[in-house]
């Protein structure tokens, strides 16, 4: 079996986004818009943090999957491809995190 990738997930979400499938959570999230998707992303982030703090390994794995999925939905609704995020991460490599953070625009 081939390894599942973020690119695979991005493609699946893009394909399901406007499918009109009444059983597709992705289609429902896209229909509800960015506010609902961002709310779900925030909820999943909190649940991921709680699982990590509790030391709940399986919970952390499960909640991380939910978090990543909802993050991809928010990126899709915002017309931000994963490649843009990866380019940003790449531009930060080789710099210290402290220096990178200091170089960000204030505000």
Residue pairs with C-beta under 8 A, 6 or more apart in sequence:
6 68
6 72
6 82
7 82
9 68
9 69
9 72
10 72
10 75
10 76
10 81
10 82
12 26
13 26
13 69
13 72
13 73
13 76
14 76
16 24
16 26
16 27
17 26
17 27
17 30
17 76
18 27
18 30
19 26
19 27
20 27
21 27
26 73
29 36
29 37
29 40
29 70
29 73
29 77
30 37
30 73
30 76
30 77
33 77
34 74
34 77
34 78
37 70
37 73
37 74
37 77
38 74
40 70
40 73
41 67
41 70
41 71
41 73
41 74
44 63
44 66
44 67
44 69
44 70
45 67
47 63
47 66
47 67
48 60
48 63
48 64
48 66
48 67
50 59
50 63
51 59
51 60
51 62
51 63
52 60
72 82
75 81
75 82
75 85
92 100
95 103
